[in-house]
Amino acid sequence: GGAVAVLDGWLLEQQMKNSDCNSQTFENDDATMVTFDEVLLQRYILLCAQDANGGLRDKPSKQRDFYHSCYNLSGLSVAQHNLPLSWSRKSNGLAINNHGLNDMFGDKNFNVVGRTDPVINVRVERVQFMLHQKFNQVT
């Protein structure tokens, strides 16, 4: 689920390092490095992966289970919140600036899920809280 978003970011960073562009801002739209279609992933999860009795499954012919419920919710979060990135060069490395939700399948008032960290699959605000408590850091 979340590894695709991390891979997208890494590929974009590699393209920036290997490019001859001298501009201070590099737009994701120019990179064409998207490895999956966010709206189609949302559509599959919301229409095909949901079980009528609750929970999520691998595919329509399978039974729901906790693993695939968690995995699908993680994928849905990444598809909705893997935000358009503006990569700006700074002295301390690359900075990611978030600008809102991706294109949504269906009504965002009903279909949007919380933003999770794509690596550890925990809500971003919980990760920030844990980092602050443990290391007195803010991400």
Residue pairs with C-beta under 8 A, 6 or more apart in sequence:
1 71
1 72
1 74
1 75
1 78
1 118
1 121
2 74
2 75
2 78
2 116
2 117
2 118
2 119
2 121
3 118
3 119
4 35
4 36
4 78
5 78
5 82
5 118
6 118
6 119
7 35
8 33
8 34
8 35
8 82
9 85
9 96
11 33
11 35
12 26
12 28
12 31
12 33
12 85
12 87
13 87
13 94
15 31
15 33
16 26
16 87
16 94
19 26
24 88
24 89
25 86
25 87
25 88
25 89
26 86
26 87
26 88
26 89
27 86
27 87
28 34
28 84
28 85
28 86
28 87
29 84
36 79
38 79
38 80
38 82
38 102
38 103
39 79
39 102
39 103
39 104
39 105
41 75
41 76
41 79
42 76
42 79
42 80
42 104
42 105
42 106
42 111
43 105
45 56
45 72
45 75
45 76
45 79
46 76
46 105
46 106
46 111
48 59
48 60
49 56
49 57
49 58
49 59
49 60
49 68
49 72
50 56
50 57
51 57
51 63
51 64
53 64
54 64
55 64
55 65
55 66
55 68
55 69
56 64
56 68
56 69
56 71
56 72
56 73
57 63
57 64
57 65
57 68
57 72
58 68
62 68
70 121
73 113
73 116
74 116
74 118
74 121
76 113
77 113
77 114
77 115
77 116
78 116
78 118
79 102
80 101
80 102
80 104
80 111
80 112
80 113
80 115
81 101
81 102
81 115
81 116
82 102
82 118
83 98
83 99
83 100
83 101
83 102
84 99
84 100
84 102
85 96
85 97
85 98
86 96
86 97
86 99
87 94
87 95
87 96
88 94
88 95
88 97
101 108
101 112
104 111
104 112
105 111
114 123
114 124
115 123
115 124
116 122
116 123
116 124
117 123
117 124
117 127
120 127
127 139
128 138
128 139
131 137
131 138
131 139
132 138
